[in-house]
Amino acid sequence: MPIHLKRRIPNPDLDLPDTLHPLISRIYSQRPIHSAEELQLGLKNLLAPDLLSGMEQAVDLLVDCLAQQKKILIVSDFDADGATSCALAINALTWFGARHVEYIVPNRFDYGYGLTPEIVELAKVLEPHLIITVDNGISSIEGVRSAKQAGIQVLVTDHHLPAEQLPDADTIVNPNQEGCAFPSKCIAGVGVIFYVMLALRSRLRELNWFTEQGIEEPHMANLLDLVALGTVADVVALDRNNRILVDEGLKRIRAGRTRPGILALLEVAKHKAQRLTASDLAFSVGPRLNAAGRLDDMSTGIECLLADRAGSAYELALQLDAMNQDRKLIEADMQDQAMQILDELVVEEDNLPPALCLFDGRWHQGVVGILASRIKDRFHRPVIAFAEVTEAGSDSLLLKGSARSIKGFHIRDALEAVASHHPGLLSKFGGHAMAAGLSLEKSQLDQFRQAFEAEAARLLSDDQLTATLFSDGQLEEHWLSMETAAELAAAGPWGQEFAEPLFDGRFNLLQQRRVGEKHLKMVLSPVESPQQAVDAIAFNVAAAQWPEEDTAVIEIGYRMDINEFRGKQSLQLMVEQILALD
């Protein structure tokens, strides 16, 4: 699909310190920053926990559990955010002196998402006094009701968007619930439970709990490695508060002050902790952790994060790495099948519908989310990929869909509009602006596809349906260096809504060769400075985009990186898009 290049526009009113590197200053002026103060990170600038609605009641519940040594059960989501949230809650409660803390992570294939009545039945065997949901629960109306009927208290901690009806929990901590004054609405689930534990530590300190119990007061910063991993892996917007959390977590990991499980995941991913970036967490560590929840259940990932010995952590990390390799193979087959479906529909790239709904009976329900994301990236359309599932006690064939969206199209709101206009069409749905999940009967897929495409057509303009590559402009030749690459890396953390710097420019194509099956390794030189050669690599390049042998000049969108090979470092351009060939 053709890519439209658009250069970011600096904010002329942003007053930044003169001490900043001029390139860094230019980039910051092209990010959603309103004052220089927002660049000041550090833990002292974190938002206060008491801004979160329901926090006082949540702390009351937890203090009571600690005082009476009640049994606490964590029910987590089955992705990286859920796994880090679960490990964090267990670590913190144990540090505070809780002696009866267990967890359940639902197997998505057997129990679906969240605190369901079926999960409550499993929970009852453990006889908990309190269930804490992490990264889920805001839509668990029936599950919370089942727990309450069984005499179990429920604390919901979540960040997903609530529906009109809330579960009847003892209390809810979710920045997106109505009336909550917490400004960071995009905080991840792991961030929410971190704040709950932060507030609990403060209350326990006021009660002189640690002294009376003979417990050393824990340093909550020791949990920030988990917060950073879960936040980045969940692809939430990096507002100032999230950037503080991620930045502090990255610093701790780089310094080696992290848990064996994260070090093991970095080792199997062949990344050095000392040079870790947010993108390393997003593209190398997060997928390996997520693989457990996609193909099996997330308990392997949680146990890896909870491991206190390097040896056992590494064994679990190897299992996760193997699962991730399996996931890649499954995903590749599914992508091929998706392309065949689009071909059979005789859909041309210049005549695509405004949204895509895809289904194949062979698809794995744990991988349809990644598939939807890949198809969305390729065609720049909201995409829902469906897998067929069997549900106990139901005679109907059900489809579970995973949705991914583009900027300007709130996918959960779109699903809510479809559900409102077509009552009974969706069995359930939930999610965020950019990602959501849903279930429906297989017989209703065509009706849903028509309704969803109509909603997309109503809301999306032609401009929104045009893929756009946002660039920070052309990079001056004297800044094309390892020193500049290091400055850019240090100016982060970069991520969702605070994009890593990307530049565009024209380069002489000096050499090119295939690396692996789909990667293109090149040697380039700036057109304006032909004597300056630099290595470049483009991952997963479609065959149609490969330059011809006689191509002299290419125009690219690229990021800067420092490549390390056999102990030697060199500048490398990470080519995001080949824009033109001369």
C-alpha positions as CSV (number, residue, x, y, z in Angstrom):
1,M,0.0,0.0,0.0
2,P,1.4,3.4,-0.9
3,I,2.8,5.4,2.1
4,H,2.3,9.1,2.4
5,L,5.2,10.9,4.0
6,K,4.4,13.6,6.4
7,R,6.9,15.6,8.3
8,R,6.1,16.5,11.9
9,I,5.5,20.2,12.6
10,P,7.4,21.8,15.5
11,N,5.6,23.6,18.3
12,P,7.0,27.2,18.0
13,D,5.7,28.1,21.4
14,L,7.5,25.4,23.3
15,D,10.3,26.9,25.4
16,L,13.0,24.3,25.9
17,P,16.4,24.7,27.7
18,D,19.3,25.9,25.6
19,T,21.4,23.1,27.1
20,L,19.6,20.5,25.0
21,H,21.3,19.0,21.9
22,P,19.8,21.0,19.0
23,L,18.5,17.8,17.3
24,I,16.9,16.6,20.6
25,S,15.3,20.0,21.1
26,R,13.9,19.8,17.5
27,I,12.4,16.3,18.2
28,Y,10.9,17.2,21.5
29,S,9.2,20.2,19.9
30,Q,7.5,17.7,17.5
31,R,6.2,15.6,20.4
32,P,3.0,16.0,22.5
33,I,4.9,18.2,25.1
34,H,3.4,21.4,26.4
35,S,6.2,22.6,28.7
36,A,9.8,21.9,29.5
37,E,8.6,20.6,32.9
38,E,7.2,17.5,31.2
39,L,10.8,16.5,30.3
40,Q,11.7,16.2,34.0
41,L,11.2,12.6,34.9
42,G,12.2,11.1,38.2
43,L,10.1,9.4,40.8
44,K,9.4,12.6,42.7
45,N,7.3,13.7,39.7
46,L,4.9,10.7,39.8
47,L,1.2,11.3,40.2
48,A,-0.1,10.7,43.7
49,P,-1.9,7.4,44.4
50,D,-4.8,9.1,46.2
51,L,-5.9,10.6,42.9
52,L,-7.3,7.2,41.9
53,S,-10.9,6.6,42.9
54,G,-11.5,3.7,45.2
55,M,-7.9,3.7,46.5
56,E,-8.8,4.3,50.2
57,Q,-11.3,1.5,50.2
58,A,-8.9,-0.8,48.4
59,V,-6.2,-0.2,51.0
60,D,-8.8,-0.8,53.8
61,L,-9.5,-4.2,52.3
62,L,-5.8,-5.1,52.0
63,V,-4.9,-3.9,55.5
64,D,-7.7,-6.0,56.9
65,C,-6.4,-9.1,55.0
66,L,-2.8,-8.5,56.2
67,A,-3.9,-8.0,59.8
68,Q,-5.9,-11.2,59.9
69,Q,-3.7,-13.2,57.5
70,K,-6.7,-13.8,55.2
71,K,-6.2,-15.8,52.0
72,I,-5.7,-13.6,48.9
73,L,-6.1,-14.8,45.4
74,I,-4.8,-12.9,42.3
75,V,-6.7,-13.4,39.1
76,S,-4.7,-12.0,36.2
77,D,-5.0,-11.5,32.5
78,F,-3.1,-13.8,30.2
79,D,-0.9,-11.2,28.4
80,A,2.4,-9.5,29.4
81,D,0.6,-6.7,31.3
82,G,-1.4,-9.3,33.2
83,A,1.7,-11.4,34.0
84,T,3.8,-8.5,35.2
85,S,0.7,-7.3,37.3
86,C,0.4,-10.7,38.9
87,A,4.1,-11.0,39.7
88,L,4.1,-7.5,41.1
89,A,1.1,-8.1,43.4
90,I,2.5,-11.3,44.7
91,N,6.0,-9.8,45.3
92,A,4.6,-6.7,47.1
93,L,2.0,-8.5,49.3
94,T,4.7,-11.1,50.3
95,W,7.1,-8.3,51.2
96,F,4.3,-6.7,53.3
97,G,4.0,-9.9,55.3
98,A,1.1,-11.7,53.6
99,R,1.5,-15.5,54.1
100,H,-1.4,-16.7,52.0
101,V,-1.2,-15.3,48.4
102,E,-1.9,-17.5,45.4
103,Y,-2.8,-16.7,41.8
104,I,-4.9,-18.1,38.9
105,V,-4.4,-17.1,35.4
106,P,-7.3,-18.1,33.1
107,N,-6.4,-20.3,30.2
108,R,-8.0,-18.3,27.4
109,F,-9.0,-21.5,25.5
110,D,-11.0,-22.9,28.4
111,Y,-12.2,-20.0,30.4
112,G,-12.1,-16.9,28.2
113,Y,-11.2,-13.5,29.5
114,G,-11.4,-12.1,33.0
115,L,-13.1,-13.2,36.2
116,T,-15.7,-15.5,34.8
117,P,-18.1,-17.6,36.9
118,E,-16.0,-20.6,35.8
119,I,-12.9,-19.1,37.2
120,V,-14.7,-18.3,40.4
121,E,-15.6,-22.1,40.7
122,L,-11.8,-22.8,40.4
123,A,-11.1,-20.1,43.0
124,K,-13.5,-21.5,45.5
125,V,-11.4,-24.6,45.8
126,L,-8.6,-22.4,47.2
127,E,-11.0,-20.8,49.7
128,P,-9.8,-17.2,49.3
129,H,-11.2,-14.4,51.4
130,L,-10.3,-11.8,48.8
131,I,-9.9,-11.9,45.0
132,I,-7.8,-9.2,43.4
133,T,-8.2,-8.9,39.7
134,V,-5.2,-7.4,37.9
135,D,-5.5,-6.0,34.3
136,N,-9.0,-7.3,34.1
137,G,-12.3,-7.3,35.9
138,I,-14.0,-4.1,34.9
139,S,-16.4,-6.1,32.6
140,S,-16.7,-9.2,34.9
141,I,-20.3,-8.6,35.9
142,E,-21.3,-12.2,36.3
143,G,-18.0,-13.4,37.7
144,V,-18.0,-10.8,40.5
145,R,-21.6,-11.6,41.3
146,S,-20.6,-15.3,41.6
147,A,-17.7,-14.5,43.9
148,K,-19.8,-12.3,46.1
149,Q,-22.5,-15.0,46.4
150,A,-19.8,-17.3,47.5
151,G,-18.8,-14.9,50.3
152,I,-15.6,-13.8,48.6
153,Q,-14.6,-10.1,48.6
154,V,-13.5,-8.7,45.3
155,L,-11.1,-5.9,44.6
156,V,-11.0,-5.0,40.9
157,T,-7.9,-3.3,39.5
158,D,-8.0,-2.6,35.8
159,H,-7.4,0.0,33.1
160,H,-9.7,-1.1,30.4
161,L,-12.7,1.1,29.4
162,P,-15.8,0.3,31.5
163,A,-19.2,-0.3,30.1
164,E,-22.3,1.4,31.4
165,Q,-22.7,-1.3,34.1
166,L,-19.9,-1.9,36.5
167,P,-19.4,-5.1,38.5
168,D,-20.6,-5.0,42.1
169,A,-17.1,-5.4,43.6
170,D,-16.2,-4.3,47.1
171,T,-14.2,-1.6,45.4
172,I,-12.8,-0.7,41.9
173,V,-9.5,1.0,41.1
174,N,-9.5,2.0,37.4
175,P,-8.5,5.5,36.2
176,N,-11.1,5.2,33.4
177,Q,-14.1,4.7,35.6
178,E,-16.4,7.7,35.7
179,G,-15.4,10.4,38.1
180,C,-11.8,9.3,38.6
181,A,-9.5,12.3,38.8
182,F,-6.3,10.4,38.0
183,P,-4.9,12.3,35.0
184,S,-3.0,9.4,33.4
185,K,-5.9,7.5,31.8
186,C,-3.5,5.5,29.7
187,I,-1.7,3.8,32.5
188,A,-1.3,0.0,32.1
189,G,-2.8,-2.6,34.4
190,V,0.6,-3.2,36.0
191,G,0.8,0.6,36.7
192,V,-2.6,0.4,38.4
193,I,-1.7,-2.4,40.8
194,F,1.7,-0.7,41.4
195,Y,-0.2,2.3,42.6
196,V,-2.4,0.2,44.8
197,M,0.7,-1.4,46.5
198,L,2.3,2.0,46.8
199,A,-0.7,3.4,48.7
200,L,-0.8,0.2,50.8
201,R,2.8,0.7,51.8
202,S,2.1,4.2,52.8
203,R,-0.8,3.2,55.0
204,L,1.2,0.4,56.6
205,R,4.0,2.9,57.4
206,E,1.4,5.1,59.1
207,L,0.2,2.2,61.1
208,N,3.8,1.3,62.2
209,W,3.2,-2.1,60.6
210,F,6.7,-2.9,59.5
211,T,8.2,-2.1,62.9
212,E,5.6,-4.1,64.8
213,Q,5.9,-7.1,62.4
214,G,9.7,-7.0,62.4
215,I,9.7,-6.5,58.6
216,E,12.1,-4.4,56.7
217,E,10.2,-1.8,54.8
218,P,10.4,-2.7,51.2
219,H,11.6,-0.4,48.5
220,M,8.8,-0.1,45.9
221,A,11.3,1.0,43.2
222,N,12.4,-2.7,43.2
223,L,9.1,-3.4,41.3
224,L,9.7,-0.9,38.5
225,D,11.3,-3.4,36.2
226,L,8.0,-5.2,36.1
227,V,6.1,-1.9,35.6
228,A,8.4,-0.9,32.7
229,L,8.0,-4.3,31.0
230,G,4.2,-4.5,31.4
231,T,3.7,-0.9,30.3
232,V,5.8,-1.1,27.1
233,A,4.4,-4.6,26.2
234,D,0.8,-3.4,26.5
235,V,1.6,-0.5,24.0
236,V,-0.1,2.1,26.1
237,A,0.5,5.8,25.4
238,L,3.7,7.1,27.0
239,D,2.4,10.2,28.7
240,R,4.7,11.8,31.3
241,N,3.7,9.5,34.1
242,N,4.2,6.4,32.1
243,R,7.5,7.7,30.8
244,I,8.6,8.2,34.4
245,L,7.7,4.6,35.3
246,V,9.3,3.1,32.1
247,D,12.5,5.3,32.5
248,E,13.0,4.3,36.1
249,G,12.4,0.6,35.3
250,L,14.8,0.7,32.4
251,K,17.5,2.3,34.6
252,R,17.2,-0.5,37.1
253,I,17.4,-3.2,34.5
254,R,20.4,-1.6,32.9
255,A,22.1,-1.5,36.3
256,G,21.4,-5.2,36.9
257,R,18.9,-4.4,39.7
258,T,16.3,-6.6,38.2
259,R,14.8,-10.1,38.8
260,P,16.4,-13.2,37.3
261,G,13.4,-13.8,35.0
262,I,13.8,-10.5,33.1
263,L,17.6,-11.1,32.8
264,A,16.9,-14.6,31.5
265,L,14.4,-13.3,28.9
266,L,17.0,-10.8,27.8
267,E,19.6,-13.5,27.5
268,V,17.5,-15.8,25.3
269,A,16.6,-12.8,23.2
270,K,20.3,-12.0,22.8
271,H,20.0,-8.5,24.3
272,K,22.4,-7.0,26.8
273,A,20.8,-5.4,29.9
274,Q,23.3,-2.6,29.9
275,R,22.0,-1.2,26.6
276,L,18.4,-2.0,27.0
277,T,15.8,0.3,25.4
278,A,12.0,0.4,25.5
279,S,11.8,-1.0,22.0
280,D,13.8,-4.0,23.2
281,L,11.2,-4.7,25.8
282,A,8.4,-4.2,23.2
283,F,9.8,-6.3,20.4
284,S,12.0,-8.9,22.1
285,V,11.0,-9.5,25.7
286,G,7.3,-8.8,25.6
287,P,6.6,-11.3,22.7
288,R,8.4,-14.1,24.5
289,L,6.4,-13.5,27.6
290,N,3.1,-13.2,25.6
291,A,3.8,-16.4,23.8
292,A,2.8,-18.4,26.9
293,G,-0.6,-16.8,27.1
294,R,-1.2,-17.2,23.3
295,L,-0.3,-20.9,23.0
296,D,-0.7,-22.4,26.4
297,D,-1.4,-20.5,29.6
298,M,0.5,-17.6,31.2
299,S,1.6,-19.5,34.3
300,T,5.0,-20.2,32.7
301,G,5.5,-16.5,32.1
302,I,4.4,-15.6,35.7
303,E,6.7,-18.3,37.2
304,C,9.6,-17.0,35.1
305,L,9.0,-13.5,36.6
306,L,8.7,-14.9,40.1
307,A,11.8,-17.1,39.9
308,D,14.4,-16.2,42.5
309,R,17.2,-18.3,41.0
310,A,19.0,-17.6,37.7
311,G,19.0,-21.3,36.7
312,S,15.3,-21.9,37.1
313,A,14.5,-18.5,35.5
314,Y,16.6,-19.4,32.4
315,E,14.9,-22.8,32.0
316,L,11.5,-21.1,32.0
317,A,12.8,-18.4,29.6
318,L,13.9,-21.1,27.2
319,Q,10.4,-22.6,27.3
320,L,9.0,-19.2,26.6
321,D,11.4,-18.7,23.7
322,A,10.4,-22.0,22.2
323,M,6.7,-21.1,22.5
324,N,7.5,-17.8,20.7
325,Q,9.2,-19.7,17.8
326,D,6.1,-21.9,17.5
327,R,3.9,-18.7,17.6
328,K,5.9,-17.2,14.7
329,L,5.4,-20.3,12.6
330,I,1.7,-20.4,13.3
331,E,1.5,-16.7,12.6
332,A,3.3,-17.0,9.2
333,D,0.9,-19.7,8.1
334,M,-2.1,-17.6,9.2
335,Q,-0.8,-14.5,7.3
336,D,-0.5,-16.6,4.1
337,Q,-4.0,-17.8,4.6
338,A,-5.3,-14.2,5.2
339,M,-3.7,-13.0,2.0
340,Q,-5.4,-15.9,0.2
341,I,-8.7,-14.8,1.6
342,L,-8.2,-11.2,0.5
343,D,-7.2,-12.5,-3.0
344,E,-10.3,-14.6,-3.2
345,L,-12.4,-11.6,-2.4
346,V,-10.8,-9.9,-5.4
347,V,-9.8,-7.0,-3.2
348,E,-7.4,-4.6,-4.7
349,E,-5.2,-2.5,-2.4
350,D,-6.6,0.7,-4.0
351,N,-10.2,-0.4,-3.5
352,L,-10.2,-1.9,0.0
353,P,-13.3,-1.7,2.2
354,P,-12.9,0.7,5.2
355,A,-12.5,-2.2,7.6
356,L,-11.5,-5.8,7.3
357,C,-13.1,-8.8,9.0
358,L,-11.2,-12.1,8.4
359,F,-11.9,-15.6,9.4
360,D,-10.4,-19.0,8.7
361,G,-11.4,-22.2,10.5
362,R,-7.7,-23.2,10.7
363,W,-6.7,-20.1,12.7
364,H,-5.4,-20.3,16.3
365,Q,-7.3,-18.1,18.7
366,G,-4.2,-17.2,20.6
367,V,-2.6,-15.7,17.6
368,V,-5.4,-13.8,15.8
369,G,-4.5,-10.7,17.7
370,I,-1.0,-10.6,16.2
371,L,-2.5,-11.5,12.8
372,A,-5.0,-8.6,13.0
373,S,-2.1,-6.2,13.9
374,R,0.0,-7.4,10.9
375,I,-2.8,-7.0,8.4
376,K,-3.7,-3.6,9.9
377,D,-0.1,-2.5,9.4
378,R,0.0,-3.7,5.8
379,F,-3.3,-2.3,4.7
380,H,-3.9,0.6,7.1
381,R,-7.4,-0.5,8.0
382,P,-9.1,-1.5,11.2
383,V,-8.9,-5.3,11.2
384,I,-10.7,-8.0,13.1
385,A,-9.4,-11.6,12.8
386,F,-11.6,-14.4,14.1
387,A,-10.9,-17.9,15.3
388,E,-13.5,-20.7,15.9
389,V,-13.9,-21.8,19.5
390,T,-15.9,-24.3,21.3
391,E,-17.7,-23.3,24.5
392,A,-18.8,-25.7,27.1
393,G,-22.6,-25.9,27.4
394,S,-23.3,-24.3,24.0
395,D,-24.5,-25.9,20.9
396,S,-23.7,-22.8,18.7
397,L,-20.4,-22.4,16.9
398,L,-18.7,-19.4,18.3
399,L,-16.1,-17.0,16.9
400,K,-13.7,-15.1,19.0
401,G,-12.3,-12.0,17.4
402,S,-9.3,-9.8,18.1
403,A,-9.5,-6.3,16.8
404,R,-6.7,-3.8,16.0
405,S,-7.4,-0.2,14.9
406,I,-5.8,2.8,13.2
407,K,-5.5,6.3,14.6
408,G,-8.8,8.1,14.6
409,F,-11.0,5.0,14.9
410,H,-11.9,4.1,18.5
411,I,-12.4,0.3,18.0
412,R,-14.2,-0.3,21.3
413,D,-16.7,2.5,20.7
414,A,-17.3,1.2,17.2
415,L,-18.1,-2.2,18.6
416,E,-20.4,-0.6,21.1
417,A,-22.2,1.3,18.3
418,V,-22.6,-2.0,16.3
419,A,-24.0,-3.7,19.5
420,S,-26.4,-0.9,20.1
421,H,-27.8,-0.9,16.5
422,H,-27.9,-4.7,16.3
423,P,-29.0,-6.0,19.7
424,G,-27.9,-9.6,20.3
425,L,-25.4,-9.6,17.5
426,L,-22.4,-9.6,19.9
427,S,-22.1,-12.1,22.7
428,K,-19.5,-9.9,24.5
429,F,-16.9,-7.2,23.7
430,G,-14.4,-4.9,25.5
431,G,-11.1,-3.2,25.1
432,H,-9.4,0.1,24.3
433,A,-9.3,2.7,21.5
434,M,-6.7,0.7,19.5
435,A,-7.4,-2.9,20.5
436,A,-10.4,-4.9,21.5
437,G,-11.9,-8.4,21.8
438,L,-15.3,-9.8,20.9
439,S,-17.4,-12.9,20.6
440,L,-20.3,-13.8,18.3
441,E,-22.1,-16.8,16.8
442,K,-20.5,-18.0,13.6
443,S,-23.8,-17.8,11.7
444,Q,-23.8,-14.0,12.4
445,L,-20.4,-13.2,10.9
446,D,-21.6,-11.9,7.6
447,Q,-24.2,-9.6,9.4
448,F,-21.5,-8.4,11.7
449,R,-19.0,-7.7,8.9
450,Q,-21.6,-5.6,7.1
451,A,-22.5,-3.6,10.2
452,F,-18.8,-3.1,11.2
453,E,-17.8,-2.0,7.7
454,A,-20.7,0.4,7.7
455,E,-19.6,1.9,11.0
456,A,-16.1,2.3,9.7
457,A,-17.3,3.9,6.5
458,R,-19.4,6.4,8.6
459,L,-16.5,7.4,10.8
460,L,-13.4,7.2,8.6
461,S,-12.3,9.7,6.0
462,D,-10.1,9.0,3.0
463,D,-7.2,10.8,4.7
464,Q,-7.5,8.6,7.7
465,L,-7.5,5.5,5.5
466,T,-4.2,6.7,3.9
467,A,-1.2,5.2,5.5
468,T,1.1,7.9,6.7
469,L,4.7,7.8,7.8
470,F,5.5,10.6,10.2
471,S,9.0,11.9,9.9
472,D,11.2,14.2,12.0
473,G,12.6,15.6,8.8
474,Q,15.9,15.2,7.0
475,L,18.9,14.5,9.2
476,E,21.9,16.7,8.5
477,E,25.0,14.7,7.5
478,H,27.1,15.7,10.4
479,W,24.5,14.2,12.8
480,L,24.7,10.8,11.0
481,S,26.9,9.3,13.7
482,M,27.0,6.9,16.6
483,E,27.3,9.8,19.0
484,T,23.9,11.2,17.7
485,A,22.4,7.7,17.9
486,A,23.4,7.5,21.6
487,E,22.0,11.0,22.3
488,L,18.7,9.9,20.7
489,A,18.5,6.7,22.7
490,A,19.2,8.6,26.0
491,A,16.5,11.1,25.2
492,G,13.7,8.5,25.6
493,P,12.0,6.4,26.6
494,W,10.2,6.3,23.3
495,G,7.0,4.5,22.5
496,Q,3.3,4.8,21.8
497,E,2.3,8.5,21.3
498,F,5.9,9.5,22.1
499,A,7.4,8.1,18.9
500,E,11.0,7.1,18.5
501,P,12.8,9.6,16.2
502,L,12.4,8.8,12.5
503,F,14.0,10.6,9.7
504,D,13.7,10.6,5.9
505,G,16.3,11.1,3.2
506,R,17.7,10.2,-0.1
507,F,20.7,7.8,-0.2
508,N,23.0,6.3,-2.8
509,L,22.5,2.5,-2.8
510,L,26.1,1.2,-2.8
511,Q,25.4,-2.5,-1.9
512,Q,22.4,-4.7,-1.1
513,R,22.0,-8.4,-0.2
514,R,19.3,-10.6,1.3
515,V,19.7,-11.6,5.0
516,G,17.5,-14.5,6.0
517,E,14.3,-14.9,4.1
518,K,12.8,-11.4,4.1
519,H,15.5,-9.0,5.3
520,L,17.5,-6.5,3.2
521,K,21.0,-5.5,4.2
522,M,22.4,-2.4,2.5
523,V,25.3,0.0,2.4
524,L,24.2,3.5,1.8
525,S,25.6,7.0,1.5
526,P,23.8,10.3,1.8
527,V,23.2,11.9,-1.7
528,E,24.6,15.2,-0.2
529,S,27.7,13.4,1.3
530,P,28.6,10.4,-1.0
531,Q,31.9,9.7,0.8
532,Q,30.0,8.9,4.0
533,A,29.1,5.2,3.9
534,V,26.7,3.7,6.5
535,D,25.2,0.2,7.1
536,A,21.4,-0.2,6.9
537,I,18.9,-3.0,7.3
538,A,15.2,-3.3,6.4
539,F,13.3,-6.1,8.1
540,N,10.5,-8.1,6.5
541,V,10.6,-6.3,3.1
542,A,7.9,-7.4,0.6
543,A,9.4,-8.9,-2.6
544,A,7.8,-6.1,-4.7
545,Q,9.7,-3.5,-2.7
546,W,13.2,-5.0,-3.3
547,P,15.3,-2.5,-5.3
548,E,16.4,-3.6,-8.8
549,E,20.1,-4.4,-9.2
550,D,20.7,-1.2,-11.1
551,T,18.9,1.0,-8.6
552,A,21.2,4.0,-7.8
553,V,19.3,6.0,-5.3
554,I,16.6,5.2,-2.7
555,E,14.5,7.4,-0.5
556,I,13.9,5.9,3.0
557,G,12.3,6.5,6.3
558,Y,14.7,5.3,9.0
559,R,15.7,5.3,12.6
560,M,19.2,5.3,14.0
561,D,20.7,2.5,15.9
562,I,24.1,1.3,17.3
563,N,24.8,-2.3,16.1
564,E,27.1,-4.5,18.1
565,F,28.8,-7.4,16.4
566,R,31.6,-9.4,17.9
567,G,32.3,-6.7,20.4
568,K,32.5,-4.0,17.8
569,Q,30.0,-1.1,17.6
570,S,28.9,0.7,14.5
571,L,26.1,3.0,13.3
572,Q,23.2,1.2,11.6
573,L,20.1,2.7,10.0
574,M,16.9,0.8,10.7
575,V,14.9,1.3,7.6
576,E,11.2,1.5,8.4
577,Q,10.0,2.2,4.9
578,I,11.5,2.3,1.4
579,L,9.6,5.4,0.0
580,A,10.9,5.6,-3.5
581,L,13.4,4.0,-5.9
582,D,15.4,6.0,-8.6
